[in-house]
Amino acid sequence: MAAADIFDLHGKVALVTGASSGLGARFAEVLAGNGAAVVLVARRTDRLDTLKARIEKSGGKVIAVAADVRDRAAMRAAFDAAEQTFGTVTILVNNAGVVSSGRAIDLAEEEWRRILSTNLDAVFFCAQEAARRMLAAGTGGAIVNIASVLGFGVDKGVIAYATAKAGVIQLTKALALELAFKGIRVNAIAPGWIVTELNRDYLQSERGAALKREIPIGRFGEERDLDGPLLLLVSDAGRFVTGATIVADGGQMVALRG
């Protein structure tokens, strides 16, 4: 089978959260570029409209829905909009996330809840919603949760984020175990340092230079470095893969573990 065939996503409907910028926008464009009809979900409508226009210009099928992933009613409405336009969502990319930094002893309860509710609670509830609809429609499908290398090992100042991402990795395994028999695969991608518009300035600083020296490949990741893992997990190329977390970090974790 040709690579173009095994990664082909025509006939699939993909919903991407956090799609207004960064990795979410990249994921949406990659999925649309390989044939999937794409539903963009995020809070920033201006960014969504810009991305939607770009995908349409490239010939893709796309709609945009403004929603906060923490709002379960809004997310149900997003899935409804997807079904009304394209049919049952068969690919979910749980990408939306927020980060917070600071010492654990200074972390306010409200900030802890904001990080956990966005980065872990919403991942579960969106996956639950997608799975229920896939089961009802009998379509099967693929769910990809975006975790982080900080789900495996921690650094100072990111206790809430690291805790949430560790939860995402375990959640992925548990969902995979329960849903595999119905043809729903659940996997995760754990990126290392990937340059996006949100962290570009930081990674270009002296601290960034020090971080780069810890990466065996010798550079930070680019958004396109996650294209392959994503396409593997959502397409027939990964039809026997479930419960896995693909680490894409340039070898950083290998160096740390020895």
C-alpha positions in Angstrom: 0.0 0.0 0.0 1.3 3.5 -0.9 2.0 5.9 1.9 -0.6 8.3 0.5 -3.2 5.6 0.9 -2.4 4.5 4.3 -2.4 8.0 5.7 -5.5 9.1 3.7 -8.2 10.7 5.9 -11.0 11.3 3.3 -14.3 10.5 4.8 -13.1 11.2 8.4 -14.4 14.0 10.5 -11.8 15.6 12.9 -12.5 17.9 15.8 -9.4 19.8 17.2 -9.5 21.7 20.4 -7.3 24.7 21.0 -7.2 25.2 17.3 -6.8 28.9 17.1 -3.0 28.9 17.2 0.2 27.0 17.7 0.1 23.2 17.6 -3.7 23.1 17.4 -3.7 25.2 14.2 -1.0 23.0 12.7 -2.8 19.8 13.6 -6.0 21.1 11.9 -4.2 22.0 8.7 -2.4 18.7 8.6 -5.7 16.8 9.1 -7.5 18.9 6.4 -4.5 18.5 4.1 -4.8 14.7 4.2 -8.5 14.7 3.5 -10.4 15.0 6.8 -13.3 17.4 7.3 -12.2 19.5 10.2 -14.0 21.2 13.1 -12.0 24.0 14.7 -12.7 24.7 18.4 -11.2 27.5 20.5 -12.2 30.6 22.3 -10.6 33.2 20.0 -13.0 33.7 17.1 -10.8 36.0 15.1 -8.0 33.4 15.1 -10.5 30.7 14.2 -11.9 32.7 11.3 -8.3 33.3 9.9 -7.4 29.6 10.1 -10.8 28.6 8.6 -10.2 30.9 5.6 -6.7 29.5 5.1 -7.9 25.9 5.1 -10.7 26.7 2.8 -8.3 28.4 0.4 -6.3 25.2 0.3 -9.4 23.2 -0.6 -10.2 21.8 2.8 -13.6 21.2 4.4 -13.8 23.1 7.7 -16.1 24.8 10.2 -15.2 26.9 13.2 -17.0 26.8 16.6 -16.2 29.1 19.4 -16.2 27.3 22.7 -14.3 26.9 26.0 -13.3 23.2 26.5 -14.2 23.6 30.2 -17.8 24.3 29.2 -19.4 20.9 28.7 -22.6 22.4 27.2 -20.6 24.4 24.7 -18.6 21.3 23.7 -21.7 19.2 23.2 -22.9 22.0 20.9 -19.6 21.8 19.0 -20.0 18.1 18.5 -23.6 18.8 17.4 -22.4 21.3 14.8 -19.9 18.8 13.5 -22.6 16.2 13.1 -25.0 18.6 11.4 -22.3 19.7 8.9 -20.1 16.7 8.3 -21.4 13.7 10.3 -20.1 11.9 13.4 -16.7 13.0 14.7 -14.3 10.1 14.1 -11.1 11.8 15.1 -10.7 13.9 18.2 -7.5 15.8 19.0 -7.5 16.9 22.6 -5.0 19.8 22.2 -6.3 22.7 24.3 -4.2 23.5 27.2 -2.9 26.2 29.5 0.3 26.6 31.5 1.2 28.3 34.7 4.6 28.8 36.4 5.5 29.6 40.0 6.5 27.9 43.2 4.1 25.2 44.6 3.7 26.9 47.9 2.5 30.1 46.2 0.0 28.5 43.9 -3.5 29.6 44.5 -6.4 27.1 44.5 -8.1 29.0 41.7 -5.0 28.6 39.5 -4.6 25.0 40.3 -8.2 24.4 39.3 -7.8 26.4 36.1 -4.8 24.3 35.0 -6.3 20.9 36.0 -9.8 21.7 34.6 -8.4 22.7 31.2 -5.5 20.2 30.9 -7.1 17.1 32.4 -10.8 17.4 33.2 -11.7 18.8 29.7 -9.6 16.1 28.0 -11.6 13.4 29.7 -15.0 15.0 29.1 -14.3 15.7 25.4 -13.0 12.2 25.0 -16.1 10.9 26.7 -18.4 12.9 24.5 -16.6 11.8 21.3 -16.6 8.1 22.4 -20.3 8.2 23.2 -21.1 9.5 19.8 -18.8 7.1 18.0 -20.4 4.2 19.9 -23.9 5.4 19.1 -23.0 5.8 15.4 -21.0 2.5 15.2 -18.2 4.3 13.4 -15.2 3.6 15.6 -12.6 6.3 15.6 -9.3 7.7 17.0 -8.7 10.0 20.0 -5.4 11.7 20.4 -4.6 13.4 23.6 -1.7 15.9 23.7 0.4 15.2 26.8 3.9 16.4 27.5 7.3 15.1 28.6 6.5 16.8 31.9 4.0 14.0 32.4 7.0 11.7 32.9 9.4 13.9 34.7 9.0 17.2 36.4 10.8 20.5 36.6 10.5 23.3 39.2 7.6 25.7 38.9 5.2 23.7 36.8 3.5 21.4 39.4 -0.1 21.9 38.2 0.8 21.5 34.5 3.0 18.4 35.1 0.4 16.8 37.3 -2.3 17.3 34.7 -0.1 15.9 31.9 0.8 12.9 33.9 -2.9 12.4 34.4 -3.5 12.6 30.6 -1.0 9.8 30.0 -2.8 7.5 32.5 -6.2 8.6 31.3 -5.1 7.7 27.7 -4.3 4.1 28.8 -7.5 3.7 30.8 -9.7 4.9 28.0 -7.8 2.8 25.4 -8.4 -0.3 27.5 -12.2 0.3 27.8 -12.8 1.4 24.2 -10.6 -0.8 22.1 -13.2 -3.6 21.7 -15.5 -1.1 20.0 -13.0 0.0 17.5 -12.0 3.3 19.2 -8.3 3.8 19.6 -7.0 6.2 22.2 -3.4 7.4 22.2 -1.3 10.4 23.2 1.6 12.5 22.0 4.1 13.8 24.5 6.0 16.7 22.9 9.2 18.1 24.3 10.2 21.7 23.6 8.3 22.7 20.4 8.7 26.3 19.2 5.4 28.1 18.9 4.4 31.7 18.9 3.7 31.4 22.7 7.2 30.3 23.7 9.4 31.6 20.9 10.8 34.5 22.9 11.5 32.4 25.9 13.3 29.7 23.9 15.5 32.4 22.3 16.6 33.6 25.7 19.7 32.5 27.6 17.5 30.0 29.5 16.4 28.6 26.2 20.0 28.2 25.0 20.6 26.1 28.2 17.6 24.0 27.5 18.7 23.4 23.9 22.0 21.9 25.2 20.0 19.2 27.0 18.5 18.0 23.7 20.6 15.3 22.0 19.2 16.2 18.5 20.7 19.7 19.1 17.6 21.8 18.4 14.1 22.6 19.6 11.3 20.9 17.9 9.2 22.5 15.1 5.5 22.3 14.8 5.9 20.1 11.7 7.9 17.5 13.8 4.5 16.3 15.2 2.9 15.8 11.8 4.1 12.2 11.6 3.0 11.1 15.1 -0.4 12.7 14.6 -1.0 11.1 11.2 0.2 7.7 12.5 -2.3 7.8 15.4 -5.4 9.0 13.5 -5.0 7.0 10.3 -4.9 3.3 9.2 -1.2 3.4 9.6 -1.8 3.1 13.3 -4.8 0.8 13.2 -3.1 -1.6 15.7 -1.9 1.1 18.1 -3.8 2.0 21.2 -2.9 3.0 24.7 0.4 4.4 23.5 2.1 7.7 24.2 4.5 8.7 21.5 7.3 10.9 22.9 8.6 13.5 20.5 11.4 15.4 22.3 14.6 15.1 20.3 15.9 12.5 22.7 15.8 14.7 25.8 14.1 12.1 28.0 16.6 9.4 26.9 19.5 11.7 27.9 17.9 12.5 31.3 17.2 8.8 32.1 20.6 7.6 30.9 
